[in-house]
Amino acid sequence: MTKMTLWNPWRLTPRDFFDIDEDFESFSDVQMDLYEEGDNVVAEIKAPGFEKDQLDIRVEGNQLIVSGNVEDIQEDKSKKRKYYRREIRNLSFTRGCDLPVPVDADKADATFKDGVLKVVFPKKEEAKPKQVNIKVGK
């Protein structure tokens, strides 16, 4: 079975058209899932090629902002290399989204395993569902 994908011309870069050997400054294929699980809001972000100390998580107002940055990998100058293609250099991304409910960012828990960053935010009390008691009228 063949997998079909929708062609999106806005994802193309000049490099795609001309095969220019330029360094990519951003890592645009960072995927994110945002979901609710019980009293928590959970964000899972795929960030392959990054280490946990190269990632930054912020909550500003009702926005979650996750960014990553890998500095230039220094080349060993003693080796006489002639590159035909060089793409493994700087990687950076910034990904943001609106949080669906108010969360307590101070109590967030973040883990990073196998290139996936998982951030669990507990909902603030005002965002949790409330039970309303019904009184019987006379």
Secondary structure, 3 states (H helix, E strand, C coil): CCCCCCCCHHHCCHHHHHCCCCCCCCCCCCCEEEEEECCEEEEEEECCCCCHHHEEEEEECCEEEEEEEECCCCCCCCCCCCCCCCCCCCEEEEEEEECCCCECHHHCEEEEECCEEEEEEEECHHHCCCCCCCCCCC
